Every structure is written in C-alpha cells, then in structure tokens.
C-alpha cells in the first residue's frame, strides 16, 4: 500500500491506495475519503501510487498510475479537486509510464500543476 501526506497551510492532506482505488482526505474537512470517478476502462480500475499537490488557490491535484505491475509500465491518471474538495471537470489519462516508474506532481506559482512521469 502506498500512502503520503502533504501540508498546505493549515491543511494536512493524505492520499493512499486500497483495493485498486486511490483516495485522499483532509484533516480540515473531516469528511470521508474522496476518490476520482471510476471509468469503465479496466486499466483505470487498478489505480496505484497516488500523488498530491495543492496550489495557491487551494485546488488539489490527485495523480496516480494505472495498469502497472512488476516490471510492466502503464498509464497515469489525474483529477483536480476544487478548494471544497469536490471533483472538477479537469481530469485525464495518458499512456507511457515506464516500467519501474510512477508519477510526481508539482503545483506551479501560476496556479497550474505539472505532472512528471
């Protein structure tokens, strides 16, 4: 299981994977865990290695790998959540994550995000 924490101002956000899905929550919100909407694509059903970034506006980027396994690459997926931690229309997927790799995410000074893989 992969898990991580990110501190953004007074918020502490945590992301983890369980049973092929990635989740995050915030200590400020006290709400149940949030997860990106699941598509019908079976590759996207087995999500792993979640990563978080929070921009200056409070939006959260959750990125993950999908379809990866021992010695096999896969794809990356991402979903942006608003400051209220609800999913926005900004989401996507991209093939090409190499074997033995995963994603890294950064919030840019202009409020955007960059995903490395």
C-alpha positions in Angstrom: 0.0 0.0 0.0 1.2 3.5 -0.9 0.4 6.4 1.3 1.6 10.0 1.7 0.9 13.3 3.4 1.1 16.9 2.1 0.9 20.0 4.3 -0.8 23.0 2.7 -1.2 25.9 5.1 -3.2 24.6 8.0 -4.4 21.6 6.0 -2.9 18.2 6.0 -3.9 16.0 3.1 -3.3 12.3 2.9 -3.5 10.0 -0.1 -3.5 6.2 -0.2 -4.5 3.2 -2.2 -6.8 0.4 -1.2 -8.2 -2.4 -3.3 -7.2 -0.9 -6.6 -8.5 2.6 -5.9 -6.8 5.8 -4.8 -8.2 8.2 -2.2 -7.4 11.4 -0.3 -8.8 13.4 2.6 -8.0 16.5 4.5 -7.8 16.9 8.3 -9.6 20.3 8.0 -12.6 18.9 6.2 -13.1 15.9 8.4 -15.1 14.4 5.5 -15.0 10.8 4.3 -12.2 9.9 1.8 -12.6 11.3 -1.7 -11.7 9.3 -4.9 -11.7 10.2 -8.6 -14.7 8.9 -10.5 -14.2 5.4 -11.9 -14.4 4.9 -15.6 -15.5 1.8 -17.4 -11.9 1.3 -18.6 -10.5 -1.7 -16.8 -6.9 -0.3 -16.9 -8.2 2.6 -14.8 -9.8 0.3 -12.3 -6.5 -0.7 -10.7 -5.1 2.6 -9.5 -1.8 2.7 -7.6 0.8 5.1 -6.3 -1.2 8.2 -5.5 0.4 11.7 -5.5 -0.9 15.0 -4.3 -0.2 18.7 -4.9 -2.1 21.7 -3.7 -1.9 25.0 -5.5 -2.1 28.6 -4.1 -5.9 28.7 -4.7 -6.5 25.5 -2.6 -7.2 23.2 -5.5 -5.9 19.7 -5.1 -4.3 17.5 -7.9 -4.5 13.8 -7.3 -2.5 11.8 -9.8 -1.9 8.0 -9.9 -0.6 5.2 -12.1 -2.9 2.6 -13.6 -2.2 -0.8 -15.2 1.3 -1.1 -13.7 2.7 -4.3 -12.3 6.0 -6.0 -11.6 8.3 -4.9 -14.4 5.5 -3.5 -16.5 4.7 0.1 -17.2 1.2 1.6 -17.6 -0.6 4.9 -17.7 -1.1 7.9 -15.5 -4.4 9.4 -14.5 -5.2 12.7 -12.8 -8.2 14.5 -11.3 -8.3 18.1 -10.0 -10.5 18.8 -6.9 -11.6 22.3 -6.1 -10.8 24.0 -2.7 -14.0 22.4 -1.5 -12.5 19.0 -2.4 -15.2 18.2 -4.9 -14.1 16.9 -8.4 -13.8 19.5 -11.1 -14.0 18.9 -14.9 -10.2 18.8 -15.1 -9.1 15.2 -15.3 -7.4 12.9 -17.8 -5.2 10.0 -18.6 -2.0 9.5 -20.5 -0.2 6.3 -21.6 3.5 6.0 -21.3 4.5 5.5 -17.7 7.7 3.3 -18.0 8.2 0.1 -16.1 9.5 0.7 -12.5 8.3 4.3 -12.6 5.5 6.4 -11.1 4.3 10.0 -11.2 5.5 13.1 -9.3 3.3 16.2 -9.1 4.1 19.9 -8.5 1.9 23.0 -8.0 3.2 25.8 -10.1 3.4 29.5 -9.0 0.8 30.4 -11.7 -1.8 28.1 -10.0 -1.4 25.3 -12.5 0.1 21.9 -12.0 2.8 19.8 -13.6 2.9 16.0 -13.7 6.2 14.2 -14.2 6.5 10.6 -15.2 
